[in-house]
Amino acid sequence: MEAEFINEYWDQLVTIFLAVAVIVKLKAETVGLRKDLDNLTEDLSKRDTYIEVVRLRAEVDVGAKNVSALWEIVNKLRDRIK
């Protein structure tokens, strides 16, 4: 009875086995790709943070130069008044 069942439905059994094997392989690849994506997202976030720090540092430097220029003007005006 079992042999007849296997002989009669062997192609469907092989198809089901192959489908399960493909699903397991795709699931494993999906997990690996998700980890890669998470790592890339974290790296991109770190890079964005670095870019923001550099941008803010440039703004602070410009502000410091502006303050220095203003003090120079104030000192020149003070020297003229004396």
C-alpha positions in Angstrom: 0.0 0.0 0.0 2.8 2.4 1.0 4.8 1.6 -2.1 1.8 2.2 -4.3 1.2 5.6 -2.7 4.9 6.6 -3.2 4.9 5.3 -6.8 1.6 7.1 -7.6 2.5 10.5 -5.9 6.4 10.5 -6.2 6.4 13.6 -8.4 4.2 15.6 -6.0 6.3 14.4 -3.0 9.5 15.5 -4.8 8.0 18.9 -5.7 6.9 19.4 -2.1 10.3 18.5 -0.8 12.0 20.8 -3.3 9.6 23.6 -2.4 10.4 23.2 1.3 14.1 23.2 0.6 13.8 26.4 -1.5 11.7 28.1 1.1 14.3 27.3 3.8 17.2 28.5 1.7 15.3 31.7 0.8 14.5 32.3 4.5 18.2 31.9 5.4 19.3 34.3 2.6 16.6 36.8 3.8 17.9 36.7 7.3 21.5 37.3 6.0 20.4 40.1 3.8 18.5 41.7 6.7 21.6 41.6 8.8 23.6 43.2 6.0 21.0 45.9 5.6 21.0 46.6 9.3 24.8 46.9 9.3 24.7 49.3 6.3 22.0 51.4 7.9 24.1 51.7 11.1 27.2 52.6 9.1 25.1 55.2 7.1 23.8 56.7 10.4 27.4 57.0 11.7 28.5 58.7 8.5 25.5 61.1 8.7 26.5 61.9 12.3 30.1 62.6 11.2 28.9 64.8 8.3 26.7 66.7 10.7 29.5 67.2 13.2 31.8 68.5 10.4 29.1 70.8 9.2 28.5 72.2 12.7 32.2 72.6 13.3 32.5 74.7 10.1 29.6 76.8 11.3 31.3 77.3 14.7 34.5 78.3 12.9 32.7 80.8 10.8 31.0 82.2 13.9 34.3 82.5 15.7 35.8 84.4 12.7 32.8 86.7 12.6 33.2 87.4 16.3 37.0 88.1 15.9 36.2 90.5 13.0 33.6 92.3 15.1 36.1 92.7 17.9 38.7 94.1 15.5 36.2 96.6 14.3 35.3 97.6 17.9 39.0 98.0 18.7 39.6 100.2 15.6 36.6 102.3 16.5 37.8 102.6 20.1 41.3 103.6 18.9 39.7 106.3 16.6 37.8 107.7 19.6 40.9 108.1 21.7 
